[in-house]
Amino acid sequence: MKKDYSTEFKLFIVDEALETKNIKRFLKIEEIPKSTFYAWLKKYKDTGTVANFSTKPKTSPNIFNNQEAINLIIELYTKEYRGKHYIKAYLNREGIKIGVTAIENVLKRNNLWRYKTKKKKKRYDKRKFVSKIQKEGKIVQIDTKYIKLGRKTVYQFTAVDLATRYSWRQIYEDKTPSSALSFLKYVLKTSPFRIQAI
């Protein structure tokens, strides 16, 4: 943590260090870092003092102080329900140069700014859908995909019962209506339960 030394202490250290023969030893005894001492010494030589000068501005340059414009912002926002971009454009037309951030700051300082709350995205719950088709055979889904076997292409027909995840697979050399019909007959014939919909 940075220590906050008083002006009198700094002046004492600078004066004593300049009079001593071994500055390094003196600083070690006083527990003053060398870099800190030489910064004080430079400041003393440049300005004649080691006093701390505040670098903080007396007033914030970002605070918008035009009272007439502030009143207009509040009126447009509260009475006419205008947004910050409309207010900015309106004030610019009136010859008052102001940014959107400054308008937000005016509204915040007057406790008028309404923070937008993020809407929660509705998550699609697959369980709700599955619960409706819990009965086996209620819905069976059929899909096809091609498989490359060297230069030859074959087609895999797959059927899945959505309730039980029971599945059927058959390979066909072509993807024709007759192949699809053949696979459907195979599913209906070998199914351990009655299929209601495909």
C-alpha positions as CSV (number, residue, x, y, z in Angstrom):
1,M,0.0,0.0,0.0
2,K,1.3,3.5,-0.9
3,K,2.2,5.6,2.1
4,D,1.0,9.2,2.3
5,Y,3.9,11.2,3.6
6,S,3.4,14.8,5.0
7,T,5.1,17.7,3.3
8,E,7.1,18.4,6.5
9,F,8.4,14.9,6.6
10,K,9.4,14.9,2.9
11,L,11.3,18.2,3.4
12,F,13.1,16.8,6.5
13,I,14.2,13.7,4.5
14,V,15.4,15.7,1.5
15,D,17.4,18.2,3.8
16,E,18.9,15.4,5.9
17,A,19.8,13.2,3.0
18,L,21.6,16.1,1.2
19,E,23.7,16.7,4.3
20,T,24.6,13.1,5.0
21,K,27.6,11.4,3.4
22,N,25.8,8.0,2.8
23,I,22.4,8.7,1.3
24,K,21.7,5.0,0.7
25,R,22.3,4.1,4.3
26,F,20.2,7.0,5.5
27,L,17.3,6.0,3.3
28,K,17.5,2.4,4.6
29,I,17.4,3.6,8.2
30,E,14.4,5.8,7.5
31,E,12.8,3.0,5.3
32,I,12.3,5.3,2.3
33,P,12.6,3.7,-1.1
34,K,15.3,5.3,-3.3
35,S,12.9,5.9,-6.2
36,T,10.6,7.8,-3.8
37,F,13.4,9.9,-2.4
38,Y,14.8,10.9,-5.9
39,A,11.2,11.8,-7.0
40,W,11.0,14.2,-4.0
41,L,14.4,15.6,-4.7
42,K,13.6,16.2,-8.4
43,K,10.4,17.9,-7.4
44,Y,12.2,20.0,-4.9
45,K,14.8,21.1,-7.4
46,D,12.2,21.8,-10.1
47,T,9.5,23.6,-8.0
48,G,11.2,24.6,-4.8
49,T,8.8,22.5,-2.8
50,V,7.8,18.9,-2.1
51,A,4.2,19.6,-1.3
52,N,1.4,17.4,-2.7
53,F,-0.6,19.1,-5.4
54,S,-4.1,17.6,-6.0
55,T,-4.5,16.5,-9.6
56,K,-8.2,15.9,-9.2
57,P,-10.3,18.5,-11.1
58,K,-12.4,20.9,-9.0
59,T,-15.4,19.9,-11.0
60,S,-16.0,16.9,-13.2
61,P,-15.7,17.9,-16.9
62,N,-18.3,15.3,-17.8
63,I,-21.1,16.9,-15.7
64,F,-23.6,18.7,-17.9
65,N,-24.4,22.0,-16.2
66,N,-26.8,23.7,-18.6
67,Q,-29.9,24.0,-16.3
68,E,-32.2,25.0,-19.1
69,A,-31.2,21.9,-21.1
70,I,-31.5,19.7,-18.0
71,N,-35.1,20.9,-17.4
72,L,-35.8,20.2,-21.1
73,I,-34.4,16.7,-20.9
74,I,-36.5,15.9,-17.8
75,E,-39.6,17.3,-19.5
76,L,-39.2,15.4,-22.7
77,Y,-38.4,12.2,-20.8
78,T,-41.2,12.3,-18.2
79,K,-44.0,14.2,-19.9
80,E,-43.6,13.3,-23.6
81,Y,-42.0,9.8,-22.9
82,R,-39.2,10.4,-25.4
83,G,-36.1,8.3,-25.5
84,K,-32.5,9.5,-25.2
85,H,-31.8,9.4,-28.9
86,Y,-34.8,11.6,-29.7
87,I,-33.8,14.0,-26.9
88,K,-30.3,14.2,-28.3
89,A,-31.6,15.0,-31.8
90,Y,-34.1,17.6,-30.4
91,L,-31.5,19.4,-28.4
92,N,-29.0,19.4,-31.3
93,R,-31.7,21.1,-33.5
94,E,-32.1,23.7,-30.7
95,G,-28.4,24.4,-30.9
96,I,-27.5,22.5,-27.7
97,K,-24.7,20.0,-28.4
98,I,-25.0,17.0,-26.1
99,G,-24.3,13.3,-26.3
100,V,-26.5,10.3,-25.3
101,T,-24.2,9.5,-22.3
102,A,-24.7,13.1,-20.9
103,I,-28.5,12.7,-21.2
104,E,-28.3,9.3,-19.4
105,N,-26.2,11.0,-16.6
106,V,-28.8,13.8,-16.2
107,L,-31.6,11.3,-15.9
108,K,-29.6,9.1,-13.4
109,R,-28.7,12.2,-11.2
110,N,-32.5,12.9,-11.1
111,N,-33.4,9.3,-10.4
112,L,-35.3,9.0,-13.6
113,W,-33.2,6.5,-15.5
114,R,-34.9,3.1,-16.0
115,Y,-32.5,0.3,-16.4
116,K,-33.5,-2.3,-19.0
117,T,-33.9,-5.7,-17.5
118,K,-32.8,-8.6,-19.7
119,K,-35.7,-10.8,-20.8
120,K,-35.0,-14.4,-20.0
121,K,-35.0,-16.6,-23.1
122,K,-37.6,-19.4,-22.9
123,R,-35.7,-22.6,-23.0
124,Y,-37.2,-25.4,-25.0
125,D,-37.7,-28.3,-22.7
126,K,-37.5,-31.6,-24.6
127,R,-38.9,-33.4,-21.5
128,K,-42.3,-31.8,-22.0
129,F,-42.5,-33.1,-25.5
130,V,-41.3,-36.6,-24.5
131,S,-43.9,-36.7,-21.7
132,K,-46.6,-36.4,-24.3
133,I,-45.3,-39.4,-26.2
134,Q,-44.5,-41.7,-23.3
135,K,-46.5,-44.6,-24.8
136,E,-44.4,-46.9,-26.9
137,G,-45.2,-46.9,-30.6
138,K,-47.1,-43.6,-30.4
139,I,-44.6,-41.9,-32.8
140,V,-41.9,-43.6,-34.8
141,Q,-39.5,-41.4,-36.7
142,I,-37.8,-42.6,-39.9
143,D,-34.6,-41.1,-41.4
144,T,-32.2,-42.1,-44.2
145,K,-28.5,-41.4,-44.8
146,Y,-26.1,-42.4,-47.5
147,I,-22.9,-44.4,-46.8
148,K,-19.9,-44.5,-49.2
149,L,-18.4,-48.0,-49.6
150,G,-15.5,-47.4,-52.0
151,R,-17.1,-46.3,-55.3
152,K,-20.5,-47.6,-54.3
153,T,-23.1,-45.7,-52.4
154,V,-25.6,-47.4,-50.2
155,Y,-28.5,-46.0,-48.1
156,Q,-29.2,-46.7,-44.5
157,F,-32.9,-46.5,-43.4
158,T,-33.3,-45.9,-39.6
159,A,-36.5,-45.9,-37.6
160,V,-36.6,-44.7,-33.9
161,D,-39.5,-45.0,-31.4
162,L,-39.4,-41.6,-29.7
163,A,-40.8,-43.0,-26.4
164,T,-38.5,-46.0,-25.9
165,R,-35.6,-45.1,-28.3
166,Y,-36.1,-48.6,-29.7
167,S,-34.6,-48.5,-33.3
168,W,-34.5,-50.5,-36.6
169,R,-31.8,-50.2,-39.3
170,Q,-31.6,-51.7,-42.8
171,I,-29.2,-51.1,-45.7
172,Y,-30.6,-50.6,-49.3
173,E,-28.8,-50.1,-52.6
174,D,-31.1,-47.3,-53.7
175,K,-33.3,-44.6,-52.1
176,T,-36.6,-45.3,-53.9
177,P,-40.2,-45.5,-52.8
178,S,-40.0,-49.3,-53.1
179,S,-37.0,-49.3,-50.7
180,A,-38.9,-47.0,-48.3
181,L,-42.0,-49.3,-48.4
182,S,-39.9,-52.4,-47.9
183,F,-38.3,-50.8,-44.8
184,L,-41.6,-49.7,-43.5
185,K,-43.0,-53.2,-43.8
186,Y,-39.9,-54.6,-42.0
187,V,-40.5,-52.2,-39.1
188,L,-44.2,-53.0,-38.8
189,K,-43.5,-56.7,-39.0
190,T,-40.6,-56.8,-36.4
191,S,-41.8,-54.2,-34.0
192,P,-42.5,-55.6,-30.5
193,F,-45.3,-53.1,-30.0
194,R,-48.1,-51.6,-32.1
195,I,-47.0,-48.5,-34.0
196,Q,-49.6,-45.8,-34.1
197,A,-47.9,-43.1,-36.2
198,I,-44.8,-42.6,-38.3
